[in-house]
Amino acid sequence: MDYLRASFSKFIIRHRLPLIVLTNFVLIALSNYLAFWLRFDGEIPPKSFELMKDMLPVLILIRASLFFVYHLYRGLWRYTGIWELWSILSATFIGSTIFFVLTHFILGIPAYPRSIFIIDSILLVFFLGGIRLPWRIYREFIRTAKGKRVLIYGAGDAGEMIVRDMKNHPQYRYNPIGFVDDDGAKAGQSIHGVPVLGTRNSLSSIIPDRRVEEVILAIPSAEPCVVREVLRHLEPFNIPIKTTPNLRDIYDEKVTVGQIRKLAVEDLLTRMPVSLDLTPVRKMLEGKRVLVTGAGGSIGGELCRQIAKLNPCELILYDRYENGLHWIASELTRNGNGHNMRTIVGDITDRILVNQIFRTHTPDVVFHAAAHKHVPLMEVNPCEAIKNNVTGTRVLAKAAVACGVGKFVFISSDKAVNPTSVMGASKRVAEMIITTLADHSMTSFVAVRFGNVLGSKGSVVPLFLEQIKKGGPVTVTDPKMQRYFMLIPEAVQLVLYASTMGGDALTYVLRMGDQIKVSEMARNLIRLSGLIPDVDIPIVYTGLRPGEKLYEELVANDEIEEPSTIQQIVKIRQTRQPDSIFLRKKVREMERASSLGDPERVIDCLKALIANYKQSKVPAASIEQL
């Protein structure tokens, strides 16, 4: 049976054109005959029948010529649509008009009934459209019905395009069984025969009743908070969730089934627009010597990637961890950006090495990303936090001033705001140091603060994914804990823009959207892995760790927030700054205490420098507990 079906299909394809022409001839003759038959109530007079036979070849010639002009022989019947119908109507009624003029005015045959022209035209349109309709029905309903049952979330333009593409391309094996839309007024309506079944509040009944196998989010303009809310409603159902691209990623404003992809954690975050003008960043870095510290880390590595594309005359990668440094250097080389690269293994606290690097390479711009960043670890190792984050920044900044560096960009943290941790307090002191140096040098100093970035080494998302992969549990410190999240490439792009704004000792903050509950992020990651939170993967709350806050801040109580030239970047003005002499004294004292391994004295110095530094009330922990 399958062999016969395949042979028949091949025969149809091979002889498609002559078969279509023959079919059209038959339909033209049939519609003309039936027009006479209806006109004379089923009994055609002999004279009228002879007249019909004599004029039929002329009618076939006229209609066949017009069908050729309107490409009715070339159209694929399974794609029949509005334009095909319009071509049939135009060819038929223009042909009838020509035939009428020829019969009554040129050949002078008044006996040819005038009503025949109208009846014949209507019947022919019906036949030509009707013969194409079964192919369309088979393609869109019978074949599509065999595919995966999908629910489209979003009955807008994107949803319409997705459903249309599914029906036009059955090979995708999707069967759209309905829409869901937040606009309740759309309920009960339909798009391409697919009904709008309700709003997100109806999901609990729609999904089991309609036996939904997959949900596709067709809301490319939706804010991440909306996507998170939709995901929350879908949490109880163990079905795949996919999405269409964001509007900013759709260049031709058309959405197709081929663009459908799995929902990712990036879809849950506020995204910065990519339409920022690169001119000021390129102007600052092109043809310049650029030094990046912490180049082997997540932020430092992405800085190197983006800077390398802006044609600096020399890119100096500096890190004390050789593995990370080797990785980013190899990547840049593979991508063709390693020709002007220099790699240096070394510690930023090594004053002799740092001064030698600055004298040898004379960088024009410095991006200082090297730092200890893990809050709980720094709580039990405060001396190391001061050595790296304070002493290292001071050594680098003073070397930059001594060598006449034009721009020094310090990568700070949201944890420097009203700090409760040693890590955050050390970053705040580093901000104070570059502010003081800026007052007495030609180097332009800029500090840029931002919060958590996805995918950075040791960050919460990779940890959650690893725990999910192992079957759980996923550990969250506190159900109320909230954090800012941002993607590494977008955070670094904003850092580069902030660095072009100039102004001595200015601090800039990156707007990172809304804070997201860490517990919600954990639940969403479990859901995106195709599992159900608390059913397939348990979530365990372990309590706050040393130095942690429930909520993060980007602007301190003693700071003033001002707008900048870019919406995603905020300028911060300090209203209170320690006396420079007092600052130098306390920094020297703190560095001495850290070198002697005296954590209590280190904490006392931090409290003396930062009035709003409040030590975490969470008891100190051993490394094993972290």
Solvent accessible surface area in square Angstrom, and as a share of the most:
residue,aa,sasa,rsa
1,M,169,0.76
2,D,105,0.55
3,Y,169,0.64
4,L,117,0.58
5,R,136,0.50
6,A,50,0.38
7,S,44,0.28
8,F,130,0.54
9,S,49,0.31
10,K,127,0.54
11,F,96,0.40
12,I,54,0.27
13,I,128,0.65
14,R,163,0.60
15,H,68,0.30
16,R,65,0.24
17,L,99,0.49
18,P,79,0.50
19,L,57,0.28
20,I,11,0.05
21,V,41,0.23
22,L,107,0.53
23,T,37,0.21
24,N,2,0.01
25,F,73,0.30
26,V,83,0.48
27,L,19,0.09
28,I,1,0.00
29,A,30,0.23
30,L,72,0.36
31,S,0,0.00
32,N,2,0.01
33,Y,85,0.32
34,L,48,0.24
35,A,0,0.00
36,F,0,0.00
37,W,107,0.37
38,L,87,0.43
39,R,103,0.37
40,F,43,0.18
41,D,134,0.70
42,G,25,0.24
43,E,143,0.64
44,I,33,0.17
45,P,52,0.33
46,P,110,0.69
47,K,178,0.75
48,S,17,0.11
49,F,75,0.31
50,E,87,0.39
51,L,30,0.15
52,M,11,0.05
53,K,96,0.41
54,D,96,0.50
55,M,12,0.05
56,L,36,0.18
57,P,84,0.53
58,V,47,0.27
59,L,1,0.00
60,I,35,0.18
61,L,122,0.61
62,I,24,0.12
63,R,2,0.01
64,A,17,0.13
65,S,55,0.36
66,L,23,0.11
67,F,1,0.00
68,F,146,0.61
69,V,94,0.54
70,Y,62,0.24
71,H,99,0.44
72,L,2,0.01
73,Y,19,0.07
74,R,167,0.61
75,G,18,0.17
76,L,75,0.37
77,W,36,0.13
78,R,105,0.38
79,Y,96,0.36
80,T,21,0.12
81,G,30,0.29
82,I,136,0.69
83,W,204,0.72
84,E,30,0.13
85,L,77,0.38
86,W,154,0.54
87,S,23,0.15
88,I,1,0.00
89,L,57,0.28
90,S,17,0.11
91,A,0,0.00
92,T,0,0.00
93,F,90,0.38
94,I,73,0.37
95,G,0,0.00
96,S,10,0.06
97,T,81,0.47
98,I,78,0.40
99,F,4,0.02
100,F,48,0.20
101,V,61,0.35
102,L,40,0.20
103,T,0,0.00
104,H,25,0.11
105,F,142,0.59
106,I,120,0.61
107,L,91,0.45
108,G,45,0.44
109,I,40,0.20
110,P,111,0.70
111,A,76,0.59
112,Y,2,0.01
113,P,19,0.12
114,R,152,0.55
115,S,42,0.27
116,I,1,0.01
117,F,18,0.08
118,I,114,0.58
119,I,45,0.23
120,D,4,0.02
121,S,1,0.01
122,I,102,0.52
123,L,31,0.15
124,L,0,0.00
125,V,23,0.13
126,F,140,0.58
127,F,39,0.16
128,L,1,0.00
129,G,20,0.19
130,G,33,0.31
131,I,54,0.28
132,R,0,0.00
133,L,97,0.48
134,P,76,0.48
135,W,128,0.45
136,R,64,0.23
137,I,76,0.38
138,Y,100,0.38
139,R,3,0.01
140,E,15,0.07
141,F,109,0.45
142,I,89,0.45
143,R,84,0.31
144,T,6,0.03
145,A,60,0.47
146,K,132,0.56
147,G,11,0.10
148,K,81,0.35
149,R,50,0.18
150,V,0,0.00
151,L,0,0.00
152,I,0,0.00
153,Y,2,0.01
154,G,2,0.02
155,A,7,0.05
156,G,32,0.30
157,D,115,0.60
158,A,8,0.06
159,G,0,0.00
160,E,40,0.18
161,M,35,0.16
162,I,0,0.00
163,V,0,0.00
164,R,105,0.38
165,D,19,0.10
166,M,1,0.01
167,K,13,0.05
168,N,36,0.19
169,H,60,0.27
170,P,11,0.07
171,Q,116,0.51
172,Y,80,0.31
173,R,117,0.43
174,Y,28,0.11
175,N,20,0.10
176,P,10,0.06
177,I,19,0.10
178,G,0,0.00
179,F,0,0.00
180,V,0,0.00
181,D,17,0.09
182,D,73,0.38
183,D,68,0.35
184,G,45,0.43
185,A,80,0.62
186,K,59,0.25
187,A,48,0.38
188,G,73,0.70
189,Q,107,0.48
190,S,69,0.45
191,I,37,0.19
192,H,82,0.37
193,G,58,0.56
194,V,5,0.03
195,P,48,0.30
196,V,6,0.03
197,L,38,0.19
198,G,6,0.06
199,T,33,0.19
200,R,45,0.16
201,N,117,0.60
202,S,32,0.21
203,L,2,0.01
204,S,77,0.50
205,S,56,0.36
206,I,14,0.07
207,I,9,0.04
208,P,75,0.47
209,D,109,0.56
210,R,102,0.37
211,R,157,0.57
212,V,9,0.05
213,E,83,0.37
214,E,0,0.00
215,V,0,0.00
216,I,0,0.00
217,L,1,0.01
218,A,4,0.03
219,I,42,0.22
220,P,18,0.11
221,S,80,0.52
222,A,26,0.21
223,E,105,0.47
224,P,17,0.11
225,C,63,0.38
226,V,45,0.26
227,V,14,0.08
228,R,27,0.10
229,E,55,0.25
230,V,0,0.00
231,L,1,0.01
232,R,139,0.51
233,H,45,0.20
234,L,0,0.00
235,E,28,0.13
236,P,86,0.54
237,F,36,0.15
238,N,88,0.45
239,I,23,0.12
240,P,66,0.42
241,I,15,0.08
242,K,44,0.19
243,T,12,0.07
244,T,4,0.03
245,P,15,0.10
246,N,51,0.26
247,L,87,0.43
248,R,62,0.23
249,D,66,0.34
250,I,9,0.05
251,Y,205,0.78
252,D,93,0.48
253,E,130,0.59
254,K,126,0.53
255,V,6,0.03
256,T,55,0.32
257,V,8,0.04
258,G,58,0.56
259,Q,63,0.28
260,I,24,0.12
261,R,89,0.33
262,K,156,0.66
263,L,11,0.05
264,A,37,0.28
265,V,19,0.11
266,E,60,0.27
267,D,27,0.14
268,L,0,0.00
269,L,1,0.00
270,T,58,0.34
271,R,74,0.27
272,M,7,0.03
273,P,53,0.33
274,V,90,0.52
275,S,98,0.63
276,L,36,0.18
277,D,90,0.47
278,L,79,0.39
279,T,84,0.49
280,P,56,0.35
281,V,0,0.00
282,R,81,0.30
283,K,161,0.68
284,M,27,0.12
285,L,0,0.00
286,E,81,0.36
287,G,46,0.44
288,K,74,0.31
289,R,79,0.29
290,V,0,0.00
291,L,1,0.00
292,V,0,0.00
293,T,0,0.00
294,G,10,0.10
295,A,0,0.00
296,G,10,0.10
297,G,29,0.28
298,S,21,0.13
299,I,26,0.13
300,G,2,0.02
301,G,3,0.02
302,E,19,0.08
303,L,0,0.00
304,C,0,0.00
305,R,70,0.26
306,Q,33,0.15
307,I,0,0.00
308,A,11,0.08
309,K,134,0.57
310,L,8,0.04
311,N,87,0.44
312,P,3,0.02
313,C,64,0.39
314,E,21,0.09
315,L,1,0.00
316,I,0,0.00
317,L,0,0.00
318,Y,3,0.01
319,D,13,0.07
320,R,89,0.33
321,Y,133,0.50
322,E,117,0.52
323,N,125,0.64
324,G,13,0.12
325,L,6,0.03
326,H,130,0.58
327,W,167,0.59
328,I,4,0.02
329,A,13,0.10
330,S,32,0.21
331,E,27,0.12
332,L,1,0.01
333,T,81,0.47
334,R,159,0.58
335,N,95,0.49
336,G,54,0.52
337,N,31,0.16
338,G,21,0.20
339,H,152,0.68
340,N,20,0.10
341,M,29,0.13
342,R,110,0.40
343,T,68,0.40
344,I,29,0.15
345,V,89,0.51
346,G,11,0.11
347,D,37,0.19
348,I,10,0.05
349,T,46,0.27
350,D,61,0.32
351,R,146,0.53
352,I,127,0.64
353,L,44,0.22
354,V,0,0.00
355,N,38,0.20
356,Q,96,0.43
357,I,8,0.04
358,F,1,0.00
359,R,155,0.56
360,T,96,0.56
361,H,32,0.14
362,T,62,0.36
363,P,5,0.03
364,D,42,0.22
365,V,5,0.03
366,V,0,0.00
367,F,0,0.00
368,H,1,0.01
369,A,21,0.16
370,A,17,0.13
371,A,34,0.26
372,H,34,0.15
373,K,83,0.35
374,H,70,0.31
375,V,12,0.07
376,P,9,0.06
377,L,64,0.32
378,M,15,0.07
379,E,29,0.13
380,V,43,0.24
381,N,47,0.24
382,P,11,0.07
383,C,17,0.10
384,E,71,0.32
385,A,0,0.00
386,I,0,0.00
387,K,70,0.30
388,N,11,0.06
389,N,2,0.01
390,V,0,0.00
391,T,22,0.13
392,G,0,0.00
393,T,0,0.00
394,R,66,0.24
395,V,8,0.04
396,L,0,0.00
397,A,0,0.00
398,K,106,0.45
399,A,3,0.02
400,A,0,0.00
401,V,46,0.26
402,A,88,0.68
403,C,45,0.27
404,G,58,0.56
405,V,2,0.01
406,G,45,0.43
407,K,23,0.10
408,F,0,0.00
409,V,0,0.00
410,F,2,0.01
411,I,11,0.05
412,S,5,0.03
413,S,11,0.07
414,D,0,0.00
415,K,34,0.15
416,A,1,0.00
417,V,1,0.00
418,N,20,0.10
419,P,1,0.01
420,T,27,0.15
421,S,3,0.02
422,V,2,0.01
423,M,8,0.03
424,G,0,0.00
425,A,0,0.00
426,S,0,0.00
427,K,10,0.04
428,R,19,0.07
429,V,0,0.00
430,A,0,0.00
431,E,2,0.01
432,M,8,0.03
433,I,10,0.05
434,I,3,0.02
435,T,24,0.14
436,T,15,0.09
437,L,37,0.18
438,A,5,0.04
439,D,102,0.53
440,H,139,0.62
441,S,26,0.17
442,M,190,0.85
443,T,2,0.01
444,S,20,0.13
445,F,0,0.00
446,V,0,0.00
447,A,1,0.01
448,V,0,0.00
449,R,0,0.00
450,F,13,0.05
451,G,10,0.09
452,N,39,0.20
453,V,11,0.06
454,L,16,0.08
455,G,48,0.46
456,S,8,0.05
457,K,118,0.50
458,G,61,0.59
459,S,20,0.13
460,V,39,0.22
461,V,7,0.04
462,P,53,0.34
463,L,87,0.43
464,F,2,0.01
465,L,81,0.40
466,E,80,0.36
467,Q,31,0.14
468,I,14,0.07
469,K,171,0.72
470,K,152,0.65
471,G,42,0.41
472,G,23,0.22
473,P,61,0.38
474,V,0,0.00
475,T,46,0.27
476,V,2,0.01
477,T,19,0.11
478,D,32,0.16
479,P,64,0.41
480,K,123,0.52
481,M,9,0.04
482,Q,43,0.19
483,R,18,0.07
484,Y,33,0.13
485,F,5,0.02
486,M,7,0.03
487,L,19,0.10
488,I,24,0.12
489,P,67,0.42
490,E,12,0.06
491,A,0,0.00
492,V,0,0.00
493,Q,34,0.15
494,L,0,0.00
495,V,0,0.00
496,L,3,0.02
497,Y,5,0.02
498,A,0,0.00
499,S,0,0.00
500,T,40,0.23
501,M,49,0.22
502,G,17,0.16
503,G,38,0.37
504,D,82,0.43
505,A,19,0.15
506,L,16,0.08
507,T,6,0.03
508,Y,2,0.01
509,V,3,0.02
510,L,0,0.00
511,R,118,0.43
512,M,7,0.03
513,G,34,0.32
514,D,92,0.48
515,Q,45,0.20
516,I,6,0.03
517,K,85,0.36
518,V,8,0.05
519,S,11,0.07
520,E,57,0.25
521,M,2,0.01
522,A,0,0.00
523,R,67,0.24
524,N,7,0.03
525,L,5,0.03
526,I,0,0.00
527,R,4,0.02
528,L,45,0.22
529,S,55,0.35
530,G,32,0.31
531,L,53,0.27
532,I,31,0.16
533,P,4,0.02
534,D,83,0.43
535,V,111,0.64
536,D,62,0.32
537,I,4,0.02
538,P,61,0.39
539,I,20,0.10
540,V,67,0.38
541,Y,96,0.36
542,T,85,0.49
543,G,32,0.31
544,L,54,0.27
545,R,90,0.33
546,P,8,0.05
547,G,3,0.03
548,E,21,0.10
549,K,30,0.13
550,L,52,0.26
551,Y,106,0.40
552,E,6,0.02
553,E,62,0.28
554,L,21,0.11
555,V,42,0.24
556,A,9,0.07
557,N,130,0.67
558,D,31,0.16
559,E,15,0.07
560,I,91,0.46
561,E,88,0.40
562,E,54,0.24
563,P,116,0.73
564,S,27,0.18
565,T,129,0.75
566,I,26,0.13
567,Q,148,0.66
568,Q,29,0.13
569,I,2,0.01
570,V,5,0.03
571,K,43,0.18
572,I,2,0.01
573,R,106,0.39
574,Q,50,0.22
575,T,80,0.46
576,R,135,0.49
577,Q,62,0.27
578,P,28,0.18
579,D,90,0.46
580,S,32,0.21
581,I,120,0.61
582,F,78,0.32
583,L,4,0.02
584,R,114,0.42
585,K,117,0.49
586,K,29,0.12
587,V,5,0.03
588,R,137,0.50
589,E,28,0.13
590,M,0,0.00
591,E,24,0.11
592,R,135,0.49
593,A,6,0.04
594,S,2,0.01
595,S,78,0.51
596,L,139,0.69
597,G,49,0.47
598,D,54,0.28
599,P,50,0.31
600,E,121,0.54
601,R,91,0.33
602,V,0,0.00
603,I,20,0.10
604,D,69,0.36
605,C,1,0.00
606,L,0,0.00
607,K,94,0.40
608,A,48,0.37
609,L,8,0.04
610,I,6,0.03
611,A,85,0.66
612,N,32,0.17
613,Y,12,0.05
614,K,145,0.61
615,Q,79,0.35
616,S,26,0.17
617,K,201,0.85
618,V,38,0.22
619,P,106,0.67
620,A,87,0.68
621,A,19,0.14
622,S,53,0.34
623,I,108,0.55
624,E,154,0.69
625,Q,135,0.60
626,L,56,0.28
